[in-house]
Amino acid sequence: MNRSYFYLLLIATALLVTGSAASQSDEIYLEITRPGLSRVAVAAPPFLILPGTPIDVTGPFQDTLTNDLLAAAPIAVVEPRLYSLVEDDPRPEVLHQRWRAIGAQFLLSGTLVRAGGQIVIEARLVDLVSGELAYAKRYRAGISAAPVAAHTLANDLVQVFTGRPGPFLSRIAFVSNRSGHPELWMMDWDGSNPTQLTKHRSIALAPAWSPDGRHLVFTSYLRGAPAIYLLTPSEGYLKLLWDKGGVNSSAAFSPDGKRIAFASSIEGNVDIWIIPTKGGEAQRLTTARAIDTQPAWASNGRQIAFTSARSGSPQIYLMGADGTNVRRLTFEGAFHDEATFAEDGTRIVCTTRIIDRFQLATIDIVDGKRTVIPGPGSNESPHFSPDGSMIAFESGRTGTPQIFITDANGTPHQLTSEGSNHSPAWTRAPEQS
């Protein structure tokens, strides 16, 4: 959010996933609802490259898969230097015991081969305790789409362990001035494939994705005053949704995609409003004599978190989606703003202020407990990954605002470096028609 109120084209890559090489297990090995829980030790030696397959074809697949597994919340990759201690053996039970001896609970193995203009991947995940096949599948992809195949496999492996796919096909929208003006951009979850979405030569702010990952809503000064716009990146389609009032900001889709909450000063005070995604009349939700802004929907669609100064300082409040039952959520600390919900609906992540710096904090919705995530510089504009295992945020620790993500261990990774970059918004892969 731009706190001055308060104080593509998509590149589509086809991936054909063929039938399973063996029936998939229905067992879920872990139930992870938040970061910090136990992780499964997986040995993941490089896949075997079959004859006739150039290394420059398979390298992008292997590198991408390795990076994804290292960031996967439920997976603790066994230290690769220990793999050389495992001697091959034709007897599966002996081989499995040797992998267990270096600390592995599961073994991921596979083969890669080039077949014409495609790469074919055979992946197998073995439970080293039971000796049973936990997962097996064949993936086919165009040569240039090898990283997409790796992301898909990593997502599938996370689903084996948690019952939910991983975040590795997800995308992050953000605002960047690298082209000369603050425009909307998009990148893959790991910072790769940055793509400019708008070329308005104006000011874009606060992008937010629709639940299906197909549309973005954002604030733009395209016509002079701040207005709410809807963008369909895959079509380059732009629609004006709301341009009444002096302040129009921090728009957010409802979980069903049918409504958009936003902040507007159409009646003088900055309040939370709701408008149908298709356009129409807006409904005012808040009426306090204070600035109310930055709405964020809970995943069940029944609650909205928002920032309000009604207590004298910016704090996070909760209300029903119809504006009723307003209650204050944050009490510890003099500043809280920019809340977003985790997918499970039990946590929000927000910006707080510690002494003279902005820092990230998670808030438990049930008991209100605050956990500050400290870091160098000022850190703000946080957003959970689709599976709730990581957080994207803006940080000034390098001297200019840049986008970072935390991994499952809370370790930050810088995704951007060109120009100034801020306001990350994370979404899963777009749903298919």
N, C-alpha and C positions, 0 to 999 in steps of 0.2 A: 504493500500500500504506500502511496505517496503521503507522508504524514503532514504535508503542508495543509491538509484539510483538518488535521487534528492538532496540532500545535503548530507455390508451394504446390507453395505447392508441396504436397506430400510426395515422398519418393516411395512408390509402391513396389515391393519386391515379392514376387510369387514364390511360395514355398509349398511343395507338395509333400505331405507326410503320408507315406503308404501304410499298408496294414502292418500290424504288429508282428514281429518275428517270433514272439511267444506271447501268450496271454498275460495281460498285466495284472499285477496283484492288487486286490481291493483293500489291502491292509494299509492303514495310516500309521507310520512309525512314531510320529511326534504330533503333539497338539500345541502349536505355538500361537499364542495370542498377543505376545508382545516381545520386544527384544530382550535379551539377557537370560533366556531360559537355556536348558541343556541343548547341546548340538551333537549331531551324529558324526562320528569320525569316518570319513570316506577317503580311501586311497584312489587316486585318479591319475595313473600313469598315462603318458601320451598314447593316443590311439595308434594302432599299427597301420602304417601306410602300405597299401598293397602295390605290387609291381606295376609300373607304368603311370604312376600318379606323381606329378611334379610336386616338390616340397612347397613351391610358391603358391600352389593351389590349396594345400591343406594347412599351411601356416596360419592364415587368418582364422580358420575354424578353431584350431587348437588354442591359439592365443585368446580368442574371445571366450571359449569355454572355460579356460583356466581362470580368467579374470572374473567371470560370472560366478564360478564355484567359490572363489575366495570371498566374494561379497555376499553369498547366499546365507541368510539368517540361520537356517537349520543345519548347515553343513560346516564342519570343521575339517578342512583338507589336511590329510596326513602329510607331514613334512616330506617333500619329494626326495631329499637326500637319503631317506631311509629305504627308498624303493630298491636300491642296489643290493640291499641285504637279503632280499627275497629271491631265492633260487627257484627256477621253474621246476615243475614236477608234473608228470602226466596224471598223477592221482589227485583228483580235485580236493579230497579231504585233507591231504598233506599240504597242498598249495594254499588252501584256505587258512590252515593253521599257521602257516608262515606269514601270511598277511596279517593275521590277528596278532602275531607276535610283535609286530611293529606298531600296534595300536589301532589298526583299522577294524571297523565294524562292518563296513560295506566296501566292495570293490567295483569301481566303474571302469569298464574296458570297452574296446570297440575297434573297428576297422574303418578306414577311409579309402575310397577308390574313385578314380575319375572314370565316368562312363559317358563318352561323347562330350557334350557341353554341360554335363551335370557332375555333381559330386554326390556319392552315395555313402551314407554313414550308417553303420550297424552299431548300436549301443546296447550294452548289457550291464545291469546292476545286480550284483550278487550279495545276498545276506550271508556274511561270513560265519555267522553263528549257526544258522539253520542249514546253510548250504543251498538254500533255495534261490531261484531267480526272482528277484523283486520287481524287475522292470526290464523290458526289452522292446526295442522298436527300430525300424529302418526309416531313415530320413533321406529325402532326395531334394536337391536344390540346385539352381543354376550356379555356375562357378562364382559369379560375383556375389551370390547370396549365401555363401558359406557362413559368414558371421550370423546371419539370420537363423540358419539351421542350428548354430551353436546356442544362440539365445533361446530357441525353442526347446532344445534338449535340456538346458539348464532350468527353464521354467517347469518342464515336465518332472524333472528330478525333485524340485522343491515340492511339487504337488504330491509326489510319492510320500514324502516325509510329513507333510502338513495337511494335505487334503485341499490346498489352494495353490494355484500356480504362482511362480515367482514373478519378479518385476522386470525381467530382462528383455521383454519386448515393449516395454513402456517408453514414453516420451515425455520430455520436459519442455514446456513453452516458457519463454522468458523475454525480457525486454533488453535490447542491446543497442548501443549507439555506434557500433563498429562501422556502420555504413554512412555515418554522418549525422543521423537523427535517431531518437529513441523509437525503434521499430520492434514489431513482434518477430521473434525467432523461435525455432524449435530444434531440439536435438534428441538423440537417443539417450537412454538413461545414463550411459557412461560418458557422455559428452561428445560422442562421435556423430558424424553426419549433420552438422549445424546447417539449418536451412532458413533463409529469410522468408517470412510470411507476408509482411506488409512493406510497401515502398511508398508511403504516403508523404514522406518528408515533413512529418508533423511530430506530435508527441503521443506515444502510446503508453498506457499504464495498466497494471494489474490484470493480466490475462487469467482466465479460469476456463477449464474444460467442461464440456458436457459429459454426462455419465457414459455415453457410448464412444467418447473419444473422437467424435467427428467434427465438433464445433467448438469455437472459442468465443467467449464474451469478454469484452475489455472496454476500457475508457480511452477515448481518443479526442484530441483537439483538432481533428481534421477540418472542422468547419468553424474553428475559432474558439468556441466554448466547449468545456468537457461534456461529452455525450457518450452514451452506452451503445456499442456496436456488437453485432453478431457476425463472426467470420467462419466460413466453411473452407478450411485450407485446401482440401483436395480439389475444390472447384474454383477457388479464388473469389467466392461469392461473399459480398459484404452487405450487411443490412443495418440500417439505423433503427435502434429499438427505442431510445429515449433521449430527448435533448431538452427537456423542460427543467427550469430551475438553474441556479448558478453552479451548484456542485452535483455531479453525477459520477459516482465512483464505486469501486470494490464490488462489482457484480459477481454473483455466484449462482450456478445452476442448482435446482433441487435434484434429489437423487433420481426422480423419475424423468427428469429433463423437461418437464412441462412448465416450470416456473423459474423465474430469475429474481433473486433478492438483490437489492442494491441500496446504496445510500444516496439521498437526493435532498436538496434544499428548496424544492419547488414551493413549499409553504413557508419559507423563511428559515426555519431551523433545519439542521441536517438530521434526517431520520431514516429509518429502514423502511423500504417499500418493496412490494412484490408486483411483478408484471408477468403476464403469460409470455412464454417463449415466442409464440407466434405473433406477439404484439397485442395491443389493446389498452384498456384502462389499468392504471396502477392502483394498488391498495396500500394505504399507509398502515404500518404495523406498530411503530413506536411514536409516543407523543410527549415524552419527557422534555423539560426545558434544558436540554443538554445535547451535545453532539453525540449521535448514535451512528455508528458506521461499521464497516468491515464484517458483514454477515457471513456466516459459514453454516451450512446445513449438516445436521447429523445424518448418518447413513440410512436411518429409518424414515427420514423425511418429516418426523414429528417435532423436531426441535431445531432451533437456530441459535447459534452462539453469535454474539456481536460485541463490539467495543462501545462503551459509553463513559462519558465524563460526569454522569449524574451524581456520583459520590464525591466529586471534587477532583479526581484524577482518573486517567484512563484505566478501566478495568473490564474484564470479560464478564458478560452476563449471558444467561440462557433464557429463552422464552419458547413458548409453543409456536408452531408454524403459522398460527393465526394471530400472534402477538400477545396472547394471554400468558399468565403464570410466569411473569418475569422474576428472575432471581439472580443474585450476584454469585459468581463462581470463584473469582480470585480475590483474596484478602491479604495474602502475604506479599508485601512489596507495593511500591507506589505507582507502578506502571505495568500494564499488560495490554497487548494489542495483537492484531493479525492472527487470530485463532484459526486453525483448520483441524478437522476431525480425522482421527484414524478410521480405517474402514470398519473396525469392530465396534465403533461408537462409544468405547469406554474411555478414550483419551483424546485430549486436544494437545496440539503443540502451538506455542505462541511466542511472541517477543516480550521480554521483560527488560527492566533496566536495573543493573547492578552497579551502584555508585554512579559512574559517568559513562558506562558502556551498555549498549544493548546486547542482550544474551538470549539464547533460546531456553525455553522451559516447557516441560510437559505437565499437564494437569490431569489428575484422575477425576473423571466426572462424578463418581460415586462419593468419594470422601474429600475431594478438593485438594488432595496432596499435590504440592508443587515440587518438581525435580528440575533444578537448573542444569543446563548443559553448558559448562563454561568453555570458553575458547578465546584465543587472542583476537584483538581488534573488536569491532562491533559486528554482531551477528544478528540477522533479522530476516523477516519474510519467510518463515519456515513452511514446509509443506510435506506431509507424509507421502511415501511411496504408496502405490496402490495396495500393496499387501501389508503396509504398516510397519515394515521392518527397517526402513531407512528414512532419512529426512533430507530434503533439499533445502538449501538456505542461501541467503546472500551474506557475504562477509567482506569487510574492508581490510582484512589482515594483511593483504599484499600491497596496500596503498591505494588501490582502486577497487570499486565494488565488483566482486566476481561470484559466480555460482559454485557452491560446494555441495557435496552430499556426504552424509555419514554412512559408514558401512554397518554391518551387524554388531561390530565391536565398538561402535561410536567413533571410529577413526575417520577424520575428514579427508576427502579427496576433491581436489580442485578440477572443475569441469571446463571452465572458460578462462581465457586470458587476454583475448583481443578486445580492446575497448572497455567500456564500463557495462556491466551486466547485472541485472537484478530481477526481482519479482518472479521466482521460479514457480511453475504450476505443473504438477506431475499427474499423468494419466496413464491408464493401461492402454494396450494396443487397441485401435478402433475396431468396433464390432463389425462383422461382415453382414451384408444385406441378405 
